[in-house]
Amino acid sequence: LKSQQVKFVHRPSHELAVVDPDGEDENNLTGKVDVVVLDYELFDPGFIGKGVLARVNHVKKKLCTADHMIVPMGGQIFCAPCEIRCPRGEGPDGFDWRAGDETRWGAFYETGNFDGSLREPWRCLGSVHEVFEFDFTEPEVKMSGQTDLHFVAKEDGVLNSIVFWYKMSLTDSVHLDHTPMDLQGHQVQGDYNRHAYQWLAAPLEVSKGDEVHIRASYSRSRIRFEVMSPQVPTKPKGVGCPRWLFLRLWDEQRLEAFRKAIEKALEKIMEAREAIPKLDRPPLRVVHMGAGLGQISMVTAQCAREAGVSENEIETHGYSVVAIEQMPKVVKLANRVFRDNHLEGDVFLCSEDVRKLPSQPQRAQLVVCEHFDAGLLGEGILVLLNAARIKMCNAFDHQVIPSRATIWAAAFEFGEHLNDYQGFNLSAFNHYRTGLMADVDTALADGSARQMSNVFEVFKFDFEKNEMPNAHSITFTPLATGKITAIVFWYEMHMDVEGDVILTNWPESIPPADFSMMEKDLHRISPLRQAVCHFQGNYIREVVKDEPVEIDVGYQQAWPQFVWPGTEMVAKESGERIPKPPPMPRHRLHFEKMKTETEKLEQQLQGGLMYDEEILGDGYAAAERIALEPNGNPNYLIDPNNANFFHMMFFL
């Protein structure tokens, strides 16, 4: 495109104006426009959460001709009364999680994908209603409004949320409809958040035929629902929890892999205990690291009971499971869940850093560790597991779950399709491939990625024997001529010593390196994501088919490294050595500045949440700047759902 065809104005939309073309202000418009296109990024799942109404009014008042065209032409908001509840024994683990429903509150609406592969079950308790209609073709869009809705319950249940979404009219005949599939909506491609839901001030028990009066209102950037009748007393808000912890409750594959490995380990431990005279027999102790809300802790306690630990032993020696979770504000919730499942005497939840604990007098015979991410090492399994061995375990006589793990990888080319996408060269967006996770199956299916090598083994970790690999070099052969822009890697965890139970995030579209894995008791986590190391600038390697390529592999405390031979290494402030950052375009440097500031603010927020009054000052200041914004401050990169959670935590 010629420079005369496209003019890029770097300016907030509310500062845009039509100026004298011969004047000094070149970073603005020089004439009124005939067509206005509102980018998709200006809309959140709640439609107006990013302040699009004010932008539309400003554009129509200051920048447009009288007979202009605007895309989209408007949108409709639809809603439905819903029940979203934690399982009461019907989940994969069979436990009662009703205490978790008391965390379902918040100042703002939250966002999610009710069509996603991993989501909390939900029920629609009434018919779908149209709430608001926004017509952008009108001379002015109203900035506030309200309407009354009357729902008639279709079935018995607990009304605790209003789910809402939009149907956007791009033209008279082209629409983007986000109606959930369960409500007979059209199928929308992509696993992205497209639905919003607001928790009601208090859950309302309804019976079939009951009528509920709800008032819906909107302001500049917020849609709100409140129950007008029947009246329900507001419940105190005493606990809060990140939503992803509830999603984990429904990952049956992960749960079963841990359950089977724990049963096998306890069988061996109990058999060894039987060989010891009863008076000399040590009590059973299991350490569970990265416990979260304690799901696997309760599974472990349940398995211990089934293996032969009696009520008398619990009363005599105390807890059989010591769960360690560093989020102290979930302790209250987890302890209530333990009581609801009659396991409060079996599980003790400790919210301390295991590295700061004194050496424990009662040593554990089994360590169950959940400190792993898509790349295995990202949650600090190496450091924390080693500390737990020293502080809490029998020196030479303990088992570890997972027992062993292997990191596998393959070279990939991402983003080559952007060189000619819909007739345009959009390859500049490849500068922003900075994420640490990828959905390889989806990327291969939609053509945004190409596998450039066969799978190769990177590292083998033996947690049982505490044997760790060394840095080394790997040679692999490209499958095609092209560019290697990333190394995608994933884990294969052998949960038991024999290696019969496997938990992995191996992509389903990539054949296993060893097909014997498919003959084992294989479990894949959900959602299925892999870790990725993107190369930027001159680190992108051009390769030729069948010409071997060498790469150096190593790992820090919490992340593997993939470095081309001869790369200059530099030290960060922490002392960690990384490849010297390549030259970047100015727009990417601005992005890095925002990213750094965001990370700093998130650390302050996390500090305030984790340690309460100790760092509450910094944390609350950061919360005012980020979490109290309707959907996150646009000058930062914090996810709106995280901002909502940060906001919630400072009221507990």
C-alpha positions in Angstrom: 0.0 0.0 0.0 1.2 3.5 -0.8 1.7 6.0 2.0 -0.9 8.2 0.4 -3.5 5.5 0.8 -3.1 4.8 4.6 -2.4 7.3 7.3 -1.6 5.9 10.8 -2.6 8.3 13.6 -1.1 7.3 17.0 -3.5 9.0 19.3 -6.2 8.1 21.9 -9.6 8.1 20.1 -11.1 10.8 22.4 -8.3 13.2 21.3 -9.0 12.7 17.5 -10.1 15.8 15.7 -10.3 17.3 12.2 -7.4 19.9 12.0 -6.1 22.3 9.3 -4.2 20.2 6.8 -1.6 23.0 6.6 -1.2 23.3 10.3 1.5 21.9 12.7 -0.6 19.0 14.1 0.2 16.2 11.6 -0.9 13.4 14.0 -4.6 13.9 13.4 -7.3 13.9 10.7 -7.3 16.5 8.0 -10.9 16.0 6.9 -14.2 14.3 7.9 -14.5 10.6 7.1 -17.2 8.7 5.2 -16.7 5.3 6.7 -15.9 4.4 10.4 -14.8 0.8 11.3 -14.7 -0.1 15.0 -12.1 -2.7 15.5 -13.1 -6.0 17.2 -10.6 -5.2 20.0 -12.9 -2.3 21.1 -15.5 -4.8 22.3 -15.3 -7.1 25.3 -17.6 -10.1 25.9 -20.0 -7.7 27.6 -19.9 -5.5 24.4 -19.5 -2.0 26.1 -16.8 -2.9 28.8 -14.0 -1.1 26.9 -15.9 2.2 26.6 -17.0 1.9 23.0 -20.1 4.0 23.5 -18.1 7.2 24.3 -15.9 6.5 21.3 -18.9 6.1 19.0 -20.4 9.4 20.2 -17.1 11.3 19.8 -16.5 9.9 16.3 -20.1 10.8 15.1 -20.0 14.3 16.6 -16.5 15.3 15.6 -15.1 13.2 12.7 -17.9 12.0 10.4 -19.8 13.3 7.4 -23.6 13.5 7.7 -24.2 10.4 5.5 -21.3 8.3 6.8 -21.3 4.5 7.2 -20.3 2.8 10.4 -19.3 -0.8 10.9 -20.6 -2.5 13.0 -24.0 -0.9 12.8 -24.8 -1.8 16.3 -25.5 -4.7 18.6 -28.0 -6.4 20.8 -27.4 -7.7 24.4 -29.2 -10.9 25.3 -29.2 -12.6 28.7 -30.4 -15.7 30.6 -30.8 -16.5 34.3 -28.4 -19.3 35.2 -27.1 -21.6 37.8 -23.4 -22.1 38.0 -22.5 -24.3 41.0 -19.7 -26.3 42.3 -20.3 -30.1 42.3 -22.1 -31.8 45.2 -20.6 -35.2 44.7 -21.4 -35.5 41.0 -17.9 -34.3 39.9 -15.0 -36.6 38.9 -13.7 -36.7 42.4 -17.0 -37.4 44.2 -16.5 -34.6 46.7 -18.8 -32.0 48.0 -17.6 -28.5 46.9 -20.6 -26.4 47.9 -18.4 -24.1 50.0 -16.8 -22.9 46.8 -20.1 -21.2 45.8 -19.5 -18.6 48.4 -16.7 -17.2 46.3 -19.1 -16.4 43.5 -19.3 -12.7 43.9 -17.6 -9.7 42.4 -17.9 -6.0 41.8 -17.9 -6.5 38.0 -19.0 -9.1 35.6 -16.5 -11.8 34.6 -15.8 -13.3 31.2 -15.6 -16.9 30.0 -16.4 -19.3 27.1 -19.5 -21.4 27.8 -18.7 -23.3 24.6 -15.1 -24.2 25.7 -13.6 -27.6 26.1 -13.1 -27.1 29.8 -15.7 -25.1 31.7 -17.9 -25.3 34.8 -21.3 -27.0 34.1 -24.1 -24.5 34.0 -27.9 -24.6 33.7 -30.2 -22.1 32.1 -33.2 -21.6 34.5 -35.3 -19.4 32.3 -35.9 -18.1 28.7 -33.5 -15.9 26.9 -34.3 -12.2 27.0 -33.1 -9.2 24.9 -31.8 -6.6 27.3 -30.5 -3.7 25.3 -30.1 -2.6 21.7 -27.3 -0.2 20.7 -27.8 1.4 17.3 -24.6 3.1 16.1 -26.4 4.5 13.0 -28.3 6.9 15.2 -26.9 10.5 15.6 -26.1 9.8 19.3 -25.9 6.7 21.4 -27.3 6.9 24.9 -24.6 6.5 27.6 -26.9 5.0 30.2 -30.2 3.2 30.5 -32.1 0.5 32.3 -34.9 -2.0 31.8 -36.9 -4.4 33.8 -36.9 -8.2 33.0 -39.3 -10.8 34.3 -38.1 -14.4 34.2 -40.2 -17.4 34.8 -38.2 -20.4 36.1 -38.3 -23.4 33.8 -37.1 -25.7 36.4 -36.0 -25.9 40.1 -32.6 -24.6 40.9 -30.4 -21.9 42.5 -30.3 -18.6 40.5 -26.9 -17.1 41.2 -25.8 -15.5 38.0 -26.9 -13.8 34.8 -25.1 -14.8 31.7 -25.1 -12.3 28.8 -23.6 -12.0 25.4 -24.0 -9.9 22.2 -25.2 -10.3 18.7 -23.2 -7.7 16.6 -24.7 -6.4 13.4 -21.8 -5.8 11.0 -24.2 -4.9 8.2 -27.9 -5.5 7.6 -27.3 -9.1 6.7 -24.0 -10.0 8.4 -24.0 -10.8 12.1 -21.6 -12.0 14.7 -23.7 -14.0 17.2 -22.2 -15.2 20.5 -25.2 -17.1 21.7 -24.0 -20.1 23.7 -24.3 -23.4 21.8 -26.4 -24.9 24.6 -29.0 -22.2 23.9 -29.1 -23.2 20.2 -26.7 -20.6 19.1 -24.7 -20.7 15.9 -21.3 -22.4 16.2 -18.5 -19.9 16.6 -14.9 -20.9 15.7 -12.1 -20.4 18.2 -11.7 -21.1 21.9 -11.8 -17.5 23.2 -13.8 -15.7 25.9 -17.1 -14.5 24.4 -19.6 -14.7 27.2 -20.0 -12.5 30.3 -21.6 -13.4 33.6 -22.5 -11.4 36.7 -22.9 -13.0 40.1 -26.0 -11.9 41.9 -25.7 -10.3 45.3 -27.1 -13.5 46.9 -28.1 -16.8 45.4 -31.9 -17.3 45.0 -33.6 -20.7 45.2 -36.3 -20.9 42.6 -39.0 -23.5 41.8 -40.5 -24.2 38.4 -43.0 -21.4 37.6 -41.6 -18.8 40.0 -41.3 -15.3 38.6 -38.1 -13.3 39.2 -38.0 -9.5 38.6 -34.5 -8.4 37.6 -33.4 -4.8 36.7 -30.7 -4.4 34.1 -28.8 -1.2 33.7 -25.8 0.1 31.8 -23.5 3.0 32.1 -20.5 4.1 30.0 -18.7 0.8 30.3 -20.7 -1.5 32.6 -23.8 -3.6 32.4 -25.3 -4.6 35.7 -28.1 -6.9 36.9 -29.8 -6.9 40.3 -32.8 -8.8 41.7 -35.7 -6.6 42.6 -38.0 -9.3 43.8 -38.3 -11.6 45.6 -36.1 -10.0 48.2 -33.1 -12.0 49.3 -30.7 -11.0 52.2 -27.2 -10.3 51.0 -24.7 -12.8 52.3 -21.3 -11.6 53.8 -18.4 -12.0 51.4 -15.7 -13.9 53.4 -13.8 -16.0 50.8 -12.5 -15.6 47.3 -10.8 -17.8 44.8 -9.4 -17.7 41.3 -11.8 -19.3 38.8 -9.2 -21.5 37.3 -9.0 -23.5 40.5 -12.7 -24.5 40.0 -12.0 -25.5 36.4 -9.3 -27.8 37.6 -11.9 -29.7 39.6 -13.4 -31.0 36.3 -10.1 -32.3 34.8 -10.9 -36.0 35.1 -7.8 -37.3 33.3 -5.4 -35.5 35.6 -7.4 -36.6 38.7 -7.4 -40.2 37.7 -3.7 -40.3 36.9 -2.9 -39.0 40.4 -5.4 -41.3 42.0 -4.0 -44.4 40.4 -0.4 -43.4 41.2 -1.3 -42.6 44.8 -3.1 -46.0 45.3 0.0 -47.9 44.0 2.4 -46.0 46.2 0.3 -46.4 49.3 -0.1 -50.1 48.7 3.7 -50.4 48.8 4.1 -48.2 51.9 1.4 -50.0 53.8 2.9 -53.4 52.9 6.3 -52.2 54.2 4.7 -50.9 57.4 3.0 -54.3 58.1 6.5 -55.8 58.3 7.4 -53.5 61.2 6.3 -54.4 64.8 3.2 -52.4 65.6 4.8 -50.4 68.5 7.7 -49.4 66.2 5.6 -48.6 63.2 5.8 -44.9 62.1 2.6 -43.1 61.3 1.7 -42.6 57.6 2.6 -39.1 56.4 2.1 -37.8 52.9 3.2 -34.3 51.7 1.1 -32.7 48.9 2.8 -29.7 47.3 0.9 -27.2 45.2 -2.4 -28.2 46.8 -4.6 -25.4 45.5 -8.0 -26.1 47.0 -6.9 -29.5 48.2 -8.6 -31.8 45.6 -5.7 -34.2 45.4 -5.1 -33.8 49.1 -8.5 -35.2 49.8 -8.0 -38.0 47.2 -4.8 -38.9 49.0 -6.6 -39.0 52.4 -9.3 -41.1 50.9 -6.8 -43.5 49.4 -5.0 -43.7 52.8 -8.2 -44.7 54.5 -8.9 -47.4 51.9 -5.3 -48.6 52.3 -5.8 -49.3 56.0 -5.2 -46.0 58.0 -7.8 -46.2 60.7 -9.7 -43.5 62.6 -7.8 -44.5 65.7 -4.4 -43.9 64.0 -5.6 -40.4 62.9 -6.7 -39.6 66.4 -3.4 -40.8 67.8 -0.9 -39.5 65.3 -2.8 -36.6 63.7 -3.1 -35.7 60.0 -2.1 -38.3 57.4 -1.7 -35.6 54.6 0.1 -32.3 54.9 -1.0 -30.1 52.1 1.2 -27.1 51.2 -0.3 -24.1 49.3 1.2 -20.6 49.3 -2.1 -18.7 48.7 -3.1 -18.1 52.3 -6.5 -16.6 51.4 -7.8 -19.9 50.0 -7.0 -21.7 53.3 -10.3 -20.7 54.9 -12.2 -22.1 51.8 -10.1 -25.3 51.6 -10.6 -26.0 55.4 -14.4 -25.7 54.9 -14.3 -28.1 52.0 -12.4 -30.6 54.2 -15.0 -30.3 56.9 -17.9 -30.8 54.4 -16.2 -34.0 53.3 -15.4 -35.2 56.8 -11.6 -35.1 56.1 -10.7 -32.2 58.5 -8.8 -34.7 60.7 -7.0 -36.3 57.8 -5.6 -33.2 55.9 -3.7 -30.2 57.3 -3.3 -27.3 55.0 -0.1 -25.2 55.4 0.2 -21.9 53.7 3.9 -21.4 54.1 6.8 -21.6 51.6 8.2 -25.1 52.1 11.7 -23.6 52.0 11.0 -21.5 55.1 9.6 -24.4 57.2 11.7 -25.9 60.0 12.7 -29.5 59.7 9.7 -31.7 60.6 9.9 -34.3 63.3 7.5 -36.6 61.6 8.9 -37.5 58.2 6.8 -38.3 55.1 7.0 -41.6 53.2 5.4 -40.0 50.1 5.5 -36.7 48.3 2.8 -35.8 45.8 3.8 -32.7 43.8 1.5 -30.6 41.5 4.1 -27.9 40.9 4.3 -28.3 37.1 3.0 -26.3 34.1 2.9 -27.0 30.4 6.7 -27.0 30.2 7.1 -29.1 33.4 9.5 -26.7 35.3 7.6 -23.4 35.3 6.1 -23.7 38.8 9.4 -24.5 40.5 9.1 -28.3 40.9 12.9 -28.7 41.0 13.5 -26.2 43.8 10.4 -26.9 45.9 10.6 -30.6 45.6 14.2 -30.6 46.8 13.3 -28.4 49.8 10.5 -30.8 50.7 12.9 -33.7 50.6 15.2 -32.0 53.1 12.6 -30.6 55.5 9.8 -33.2 55.5 10.7 -36.6 54.1 12.5 -39.7 55.2 16.1 -39.3 53.8 16.4 -42.5 51.8 12.9 -44.1 52.1 10.3 -42.0 50.4 8.4 -42.1 47.1 7.7 -39.2 44.7 4.7 -38.6 42.5 5.4 -38.0 39.7 8.3 -40.5 39.7 10.0 -39.5 36.5 9.4 -37.0 33.6 10.7 -36.5 30.1 10.6 -33.2 28.2 10.0 -33.7 24.4 10.2 -31.0 21.8 10.0 -30.2 18.1 11.0 -27.3 15.9 8.1 -25.2 14.5 7.6 -22.4 12.0 4.8 -20.0 13.3 3.3 -17.1 11.4 4.5 -17.7 7.9 0.9 -17.6 6.7 0.8 -13.9 7.7 3.1 -12.9 4.8 0.0 -13.2 2.6 -3.1 -13.2 4.6 -6.3 -12.2 2.8 -4.0 -10.4 0.4 -2.1 -8.4 3.0 1.4 -8.8 4.6 0.7 -9.0 8.3 4.1 -10.5 9.3 4.8 -7.6 11.6 2.5 -9.2 14.1 5.0 -12.0 14.5 7.1 -9.6 16.6 4.5 -10.1 19.4 4.8 -13.9 19.7 5.9 -13.7 23.3 3.6 -16.2 24.9 4.9 -19.2 26.8 2.1 -21.6 25.8 0.6 -22.8 22.5 -2.2 -25.0 21.3 -0.3 -27.0 18.8 -3.2 -29.1 17.6 -5.2 -26.0 16.7 -2.3 -24.2 15.2 -1.5 -27.2 12.9 -5.2 -27.6 12.0 -5.7 -23.9 11.0 -2.4 -23.6 9.1 -0.8 -21.0 11.4 2.1 -23.4 12.3 4.2 -25.9 10.4 6.2 -28.7 12.1 9.8 -28.4 11.0 11.4 -31.4 12.7 10.5 -34.8 14.2 10.0 -35.0 17.9 13.3 -35.2 19.9 14.0 -35.9 23.6 15.3 -32.9 25.5 15.7 -33.9 29.2 15.0 -36.8 31.5 14.3 -36.0 35.2 14.2 -38.8 37.8 12.5 -37.3 40.8 12.4 -40.5 42.7 16.2 -40.9 42.6 16.8 -37.1 42.5 18.8 -37.4 39.3 18.8 -34.3 37.1 20.2 -34.0 33.6 23.0 -31.7 32.4 23.0 -29.1 29.7 23.9 -30.6 26.3 23.6 -30.2 22.5 21.0 -31.8 20.3 21.2 -32.3 16.6 18.0 -32.7 14.6 17.1 -32.9 10.9 14.6 -30.4 9.4 11.6 -32.0 7.6 11.3 -29.1 5.2 13.1 -25.9 4.0 11.9 -22.8 5.9 12.4 -20.9 9.1 12.5 -22.2 12.7 10.8 -19.6 14.7 10.0 -21.6 17.8 10.7 -24.7 19.8 7.5 -26.2 21.2 8.0 -28.6 24.1 5.9 -30.7 26.5 6.2 -33.3 29.2 5.6 -37.0 29.6 5.3 -37.8 33.3 5.6 -41.4 34.7 3.4 -41.1 37.8 4.5 -44.4 39.3 7.9 -46.1 39.6 7.0 -48.8 37.1 6.0 -46.2 34.5 2.5 -47.7 33.9 0.5 -44.5 34.6 1.4 -41.6 32.3 0.2 -38.0 32.5 1.1 -35.9 29.5 0.3 -32.8 27.4 1.6 -34.5 24.3 -0.2 -32.9 21.2 -2.8 -35.3 19.8 -1.8 -34.4 16.2 1.9 -35.4 16.7 2.7 -39.1 16.8 4.5 -40.3 19.9 8.3 -40.9 19.6 7.8 -44.3 21.3 4.5 -46.0 20.5 4.8 -48.1 23.7 3.5 -45.0 25.5 0.1 -45.6 23.8 -0.1 -49.1 25.4 0.3 -47.6 28.9 -2.4 -46.1 31.1 -2.3 -42.8 29.3 -3.9 -39.6 30.6 -4.0 -36.2 28.8 -4.6 -33.0 30.8 -7.3 -30.6 29.8 -7.1 -28.0 28.3 -4.3 -29.5 26.2 -1.6 -26.8 25.9 2.2 -27.0 25.3 5.0 -24.7 26.2 6.8 -22.7 23.6 10.1 -20.8 23.2 9.8 -18.2 20.5 12.8 -16.9 18.7 12.9 -13.3 17.6 14.9 -11.2 15.2 18.2 -12.7 14.1 17.6 -15.8 16.3 15.1 -17.1 13.8 17.0 -19.8 12.0 16.6 -20.5 8.2 17.1 -24.2 7.5 17.2 -26.5 4.6 15.5 -29.9 4.4 17.6 -32.8 5.5 20.6 -30.6 6.5 21.2 -31.3 10.3 20.9 -28.4 12.8 22.4 -28.2 16.2 20.9 -26.5 19.2 22.1 -26.2 22.9 19.6 -27.0 25.6 19.8 -26.3 29.3 17.4 -25.1 32.1 17.2 -22.6 34.8 15.3 -23.2 38.0 12.0 -22.9 36.3 12.3 -23.0 32.6 14.2 -24.8 29.8 16.4 -22.9 27.5 16.9 -23.5 23.7 20.0 -21.5 22.4 21.7 -21.7 19.1 25.5 -22.4 19.3 27.5 -19.2 19.5 24.8 -17.0 20.9 26.0 -14.2 23.1 24.7 -14.6 26.7 24.0 -11.8 29.2 23.1 -11.7 32.8 19.8 -10.4 34.2 19.6 -8.6 37.5 18.7 -11.9 39.2 21.9 -13.4 37.9 20.1 -15.6 35.4 21.9 -15.8 32.0 19.8 -15.4 28.9 20.5 -14.8 25.2 21.3 -11.2 24.4 18.0 -9.6 23.3 18.0 -9.0 19.5 17.3 -5.6 17.9 13.6 -4.8 18.0 11.4 -2.3 16.1 10.2 0.7 18.1 6.6 -0.6 18.4 7.9 -3.8 20.0 10.1 -1.8 22.4 7.0 0.1 23.6 5.3 -3.2 24.1 8.2 -4.5 26.2 8.0 -1.4 28.4 4.3 -2.0 29.0 4.9 -5.6 29.7 7.7 -4.8 32.2 5.4 -2.3 34.0 2.6 -4.8 34.1 4.8 -7.5 35.6 5.9 -5.1 38.3 2.3 -4.2 39.2 1.2 -7.9 39.2 4.1 -8.6 41.6 2.8 -5.9 43.9 -0.7 -7.2 43.7 0.4 -10.7 44.4 2.5 -9.5 47.3 -0.5 -7.8 48.8 -2.7 -10.9 48.3 -0.1 -13.4 49.6 1.2 -11.6 52.6 -1.7 -9.3 53.6 -0.6 -6.4 55.7 3.1 -6.8 55.1 2.9 -5.4 51.6 -0.7 -4.2 51.6 0.3 -0.6 50.9 1.9 -1.4 47.5 -0.7 -4.0 46.7 -3.6 -1.7 47.4 -2.0 1.2 45.4 -1.6 -1.2 42.5 -5.2 -2.4 42.9 -6.5 1.2 42.6 -4.6 1.6 39.4 -5.6 -1.7 37.9 -8.2 -3.8 39.6 -10.7 -0.9 40.2 -10.8 -0.1 36.5 -13.9 -1.6 34.9 -12.0 -4.1 32.7 -8.4 -3.4 33.6 -6.4 -0.3 32.8 -5.9 -0.2 29.0 -2.4 1.1 29.5 -1.4 -2.2 31.0 -1.7 -5.8 29.9 -3.4 -7.4 32.9 -6.2 -9.8 32.0 -9.6 -8.3 33.0 -10.5 -11.5 34.9 -7.2 -11.2 36.9 -8.0 -7.6 37.6 -11.5 -8.6 38.9 -9.9 -11.2 41.2 -7.3 -8.7 42.5 -10.1 -6.3 43.3 -12.1 -9.0 45.1 -9.1 -10.0 47.3 -8.7 -6.6 48.8 -12.2 -6.8 50.3 -11.5 -10.0 52.2 
